[in-house]
Amino acid sequence: MNDKELLLQAFKANQGKMDEITLGEQLGLSETETQRIISQLLSEHKIEFEQFGLCNYKTK
């Protein structure tokens, strides 16, 4: 599984319990990599910007 799919799965499992940068770091991603992947997921409409607990994004 690639980093983008791992982060998407992590967003689904996270349920807003931690912010997106910390979530990415737990997967071994840097802040820059995490932000790049978030941008891709947003453009693919797989996540949306919405305050969800501590996280600013939630899956669709």
C-alpha positions in Angstrom: 0.0 0.0 0.0 1.4 3.4 -0.9 1.6 6.4 1.5 -1.5 8.0 0.1 -3.6 5.0 0.7 -2.1 4.5 4.2 -2.9 8.1 5.1 -6.5 7.7 3.8 -7.0 4.6 5.8 -5.5 6.3 8.9 -8.0 9.2 8.4 -10.8 6.7 8.4 -9.6 4.9 11.5 -8.6 8.1 13.4 -12.2 9.3 14.0 -10.8 12.8 14.8 -8.7 11.7 17.7 -5.5 13.3 16.5 -4.5 16.0 14.1 -3.5 15.3 10.5 0.2 16.1 11.0 0.6 13.8 14.0 -1.3 11.1 12.1 1.2 11.4 9.2 4.2 11.4 11.5 2.9 8.1 13.1 3.0 6.7 9.6 6.6 7.9 9.1 5.7 10.8 6.9 7.2 14.3 7.3 4.9 17.3 7.6 5.7 18.3 4.0 4.8 14.8 2.7 1.6 14.7 4.8 0.5 18.1 3.4 1.3 17.0 -0.2 -0.8 13.8 0.2 -3.6 15.8 1.9 -3.6 18.1 -1.2 -3.9 15.1 -3.5 -6.7 13.5 -1.4 -8.6 16.8 -1.5 -8.3 17.1 -5.2 -9.5 13.5 -5.6 -12.5 14.3 -3.4 -11.6 11.5 -1.0 -11.4 13.8 2.0 -12.9 17.1 2.8 -11.9 20.1 4.9 -14.1 20.0 8.0 -13.2 20.2 11.7 -13.6 16.7 13.0 -12.4 16.4 16.6 -8.7 17.3 16.5 -8.4 16.7 12.8 -9.2 19.3 10.1 -10.2 16.7 7.6 -12.6 13.8 7.3 -13.2 11.2 4.8 -16.2 11.3 2.4 
